[in-house]
Amino acid sequence: MDHDEQLKLQAFLDGELPEGEAREAAEWVARDREAAAMLEELRHTREALAGFETGTQLPESREFFWSKVQREIQRRETPAPEPARAPLFTVLRRFLVPASALALVFAATVMVIRPAGPLGGTAGTEIETALSDSGAFTYRDYSAGTTLVWLTYPADNEDAESDEIGTLE
Amino acid sequence: MRAKLGRTIGVGWFAIALALLAGGQVNAPAADMKLQAFLLWGTDDSKPPEGKDYKPVQLDVRQKLKDLPLKWTNWFEVRHKDIGVVQGATSPVPISEKCQLNVTRGIGPELEVTLIGKGKEVVRRKQALPKGEMLVLGGNAPNSTAWLVVLKRLE
């Protein structure tokens, strides 16, 4: 007896065969002693196991139970939404506001504690004092970065006359 | 929490960097300021006077003199001196037997230049002299010529 014939006997025993096939199976068992022995053994086995089967009562209906399973699967498969990112300007502002404040404090500190130079004042000041030459004038060429201070010294006097380029030489 | 900590650390480092920069600016020793002083003679003649080996003025100096409202066409270098002056110090620069230039360096590019002739202060000028700029002191000389003392900053 092959495996299919055993399954067929099992189905016959369980009453799962259509009417025609069930009639054929009954005739087969009646004339085949091996099939009759197998059917008898299956029947005994079923009767032996029947006492151990306890029915399980679900607290909810079958449809509701599986719908819960399905919802849980869908919930796990759906990606969690990412937290909304703050705009770049907001992030920069959070950093730049305290940084700017610190920079201002340091700049103010540096300006306050900056030592006065030997000339006093700050770079870029321009003060001219002509002590003995009231006729001096100044010309500034900003494009060339040149400053000319023209003096009346040495005047065309007797000292200058004695030398080719005045009292400088 | 982690982001807040990161920001705080970032601001801390920034503040330290600023402090170092500020400290460096306050305490960094100033390097020498390199200058050149020229005594020039201006004339409309194309040659220096007989017996004088005056050289033609440097090209860049001549170019800048051309832009000034000076009537003389030719400038000759009588002599020149190289000067290095540190912040707060004064460098006396003899220009001729009777003339001297005192150069005092202030903060940054600031200079105070004093021209002394025959032992008397002729002019004192304080100004910023950035790299490449020139301060020119000058006056008339006999025979329709001129003298110039040019102070040029090299670095």
Interface residues (C-beta under 8 A of the other chain):
Chain A: R94 F95 P98 A99 L102 A103 F106 A107 T109 V110 I113 R114 P115 G117 P118 L119 G121 T122 A123 G124 T125 E126 I127 E128 T129 A130 L131 S132 D133 A136 Y139 D141 S143 A144 G145 T146 T147 L148 V149 W150 L151 T152 Y153 P154 A155 D156 A160 E161 D163 E164 I165 G166 T167 L168 E169
Chain B: R7 G10 V11 F14 A15 L18 A19 L21 A22 Q25 V26 L39 W41 P49 K52 K64 D67 L68 P69 L70 V78 Q87 G88 I95 S96 E97 K98 C99 T104 R105 G106 I107 G108 P109 E110 E112 L115 G117 K118 K120 E121 V122 V123 R124 R125 K126 Q127 A128 P130 G132 E133 M134 L135 V136 L137 G138 G139 N140 A141 P142 N143 T145 W147 V149
